[in-house]
Amino acid sequence: MHILVTGHTGFKGSWLSLILASRGHEVSGISLDPLPGGLFELADVSSLLRDDIRLDIRDRSGLEYAIGATGADLVLHLAAQPLVRESYADPRTTFETNVDGTLNVLQAIEGVPATKAAVIVTTDKVYRNIGQSTGYVESDALGGDDPYSASKAMADILTHSWTTSFPGVPTAIARAGNVIGGGDVSKDRLLVDLVGGFAEDEPVSIRYPDAVRPWQHVLDCLSGYLTVADALLSGSGTGAWNFGPDPDSFQTVRQIADAGAELWGDGARWVDASSGSHLHEAALLTLDSSKAKRELGWKNTLPFPASLEWTLEWERLVRAGADARAVTLGQIERFTALAGDASWTRGF
Ligand SMILES: NC(=O)c1ccc[n+]([C@@H]2O[C@H](COP(=O)([O-])OP(=O)(O)OC[C@H]3O[C@@H](n4cnc5c(N)ncnc54)[C@H](O)[C@@H]3O)[C@@H](O)[C@H]2O)c1
């Protein structure tokens, strides 16, 4: 199958491109240039692609041409400005990329006869956070206070409206939360900061040590995206789907930092840098993923300790000189063997 991944140069997009290419699919990508030192560069993902297109998704006519010329069977839309803090610094680019960019993708794929399905990736932050302790389900109200969350909620509503009004290409919306895994170099992500400090033998400053966060391995999140893509290609799966981590993965930042330092060894350490004056951060919001479990047969494969161990293992091996592509493909194979029926092994 020929699959187009937008955001293929990013963290999730690089893992996804490697999964798909390793399973024999033709993969094309549309994104901005990769960040230096990330998985895309280290694993030389570009050399596995049919088309490696560098294009701003805000460029409507350019995108329409590129998506038309690519002519993929399946489109997985991940490209976004995905950082909350950056969304305060540059709200206009965040809204334009996440909302207009998604509209441009939806409209462009309508004109491609080959395209049989599309998955639009949003986030757990699309839900209006009313402080409930139970997980949010797909029918709960959407909202968003910070510009990132609001832009993603807008993209989510836009996708619902578009696919309801113009039901051409069967489309799903995939909502997942914080993910971890090797090769991430984005700003403001705890594991990225921890590993960077541990590797440099520097104490890592932690701003919110007592904040509780869900942690999911990137492979479990991507297996959700591919499971729903498989359903779309088989005639079901439209609408919104949560692919969240299991309750065992809710840990404080302090617990992650302690466990990470212990696993890393070599005197790895962190320091409490909480101060009291911070940008507004939403209270913990969790996803209820029972719909995906019940209707798609999706489940998480890696429990929380394994997600952390695999992430640190990847970083240690690659920083010691191991081949990043080989390490990544090795983890993909291990994951596939563990996941069995409940992963992309089913359809892809
Ligand atoms: N990483 C997480 O914890 C997380 C959590 C929830 C949702 N998500 C969502 O998953 C998707 C992928 O996130 P990621 O973690 O891989 O982020 P990332 O920052 O690593 O990758 C973002 C990708 O989008 C591309 N991009 C950004 N602006 C673009 C533009 N204007 N035109 C074309 N391409 C553009 C980048 O080039 C890159 O390839 C995003 O939609 C994000 O909102 C991520």
PDBQT file of the ligand as one rigid body, heavy atoms in Angstrom, charges set to zero:
ROOT
HETATM    1  N1  LIG A 401       4.210  13.868  21.246  1.00  0.00    +0.000 N 
HETATM    2  C1  LIG A 401       3.145  13.905  22.018  1.00  0.00    +0.000 C 
HETATM    3  O1  LIG A 401       3.263  13.656  23.230  1.00  0.00    +0.000 OA
HETATM    4  C2  LIG A 401       1.767  14.187  21.424  1.00  0.00    +0.000 A 
HETATM    5  C3  LIG A 401       0.656  14.099  22.266  1.00  0.00    +0.000 A 
HETATM    6  C4  LIG A 401      -0.621  14.303  21.726  1.00  0.00    +0.000 A 
HETATM    7  C5  LIG A 401      -0.765  14.593  20.376  1.00  0.00    +0.000 A 
HETATM    8  N2  LIG A 401       0.347  14.696  19.576  1.00  0.00    +0.000 N 
HETATM    9  C6  LIG A 401       0.116  14.991  18.161  1.00  0.00    +0.000 C 
HETATM   10  O2  LIG A 401       0.825  14.053  17.365  1.00  0.00    +0.000 OA
HETATM   11  C7  LIG A 401       1.279  14.681  16.170  1.00  0.00    +0.000 C 
HETATM   12  C8  LIG A 401       2.771  14.482  15.993  1.00  0.00    +0.000 C 
HETATM   13  O3  LIG A 401       3.437  15.020  17.121  1.00  0.00    +0.000 OA
HETATM   14  P1  LIG A 401       5.006  14.822  17.359  1.00  0.00    +0.000 P 
HETATM   15  O4  LIG A 401       5.169  14.588  18.796  1.00  0.00    +0.000 OA
HETATM   16  O5  LIG A 401       5.558  13.849  16.397  1.00  0.00    +0.000 OA
HETATM   17  O6  LIG A 401       5.520  16.301  17.032  1.00  0.00    +0.000 OA
HETATM   18  P2  LIG A 401       6.867  16.767  16.317  1.00  0.00    +0.000 P 
HETATM   19  O7  LIG A 401       7.042  18.215  16.689  1.00  0.00    +0.000 OA
HETATM   20  O8  LIG A 401       7.987  15.839  16.600  1.00  0.00    +0.000 OA
HETATM   21  O9  LIG A 401       6.510  16.678  14.775  1.00  0.00    +0.000 OA
HETATM   22  C9  LIG A 401       5.678  17.625  14.150  1.00  0.00    +0.000 C 
HETATM   23  C10 LIG A 401       5.736  17.385  12.664  1.00  0.00    +0.000 C 
HETATM   24  O10 LIG A 401       4.868  18.334  12.040  1.00  0.00    +0.000 OA
HETATM   25  C11 LIG A 401       5.588  19.023  11.018  1.00  0.00    +0.000 C 
HETATM   26  N3  LIG A 401       5.076  20.382  10.883  1.00  0.00    +0.000 N 
HETATM   27  C12 LIG A 401       4.950  21.338  11.841  1.00  0.00    +0.000 A 
HETATM   28  N4  LIG A 401       4.462  22.471  11.302  1.00  0.00    +0.000 NA
HETATM   29  C13 LIG A 401       4.282  22.201   9.965  1.00  0.00    +0.000 A 
HETATM   30  C14 LIG A 401       3.821  22.974   8.857  1.00  0.00    +0.000 A 
HETATM   31  N5  LIG A 401       3.411  24.233   9.013  1.00  0.00    +0.000 N 
HETATM   32  N6  LIG A 401       3.801  22.393   7.637  1.00  0.00    +0.000 NA
HETATM   33  C15 LIG A 401       4.216  21.104   7.455  1.00  0.00    +0.000 A 
HETATM   34  N7  LIG A 401       4.638  20.332   8.465  1.00  0.00    +0.000 NA
HETATM   35  C16 LIG A 401       4.684  20.883   9.707  1.00  0.00    +0.000 A 
HETATM   36  C17 LIG A 401       7.038  19.019  11.488  1.00  0.00    +0.000 C 
HETATM   37  O11 LIG A 401       7.914  19.250  10.377  1.00  0.00    +0.000 OA
HETATM   38  C18 LIG A 401       7.137  17.606  12.052  1.00  0.00    +0.000 C 
HETATM   39  O12 LIG A 401       7.346  16.702  11.012  1.00  0.00    +0.000 OA
HETATM   40  C19 LIG A 401       0.844  16.145  16.260  1.00  0.00    +0.000 C 
HETATM   41  O13 LIG A 401      -0.364  16.297  15.544  1.00  0.00    +0.000 OA
HETATM   42  C20 LIG A 401       0.626  16.360  17.740  1.00  0.00    +0.000 C 
HETATM   43  O14 LIG A 401      -0.273  17.398  18.013  1.00  0.00    +0.000 OA
HETATM   44  C21 LIG A 401       1.599  14.514  20.082  1.00  0.00    +0.000 A 
ENDROOT
TORSDOF 0
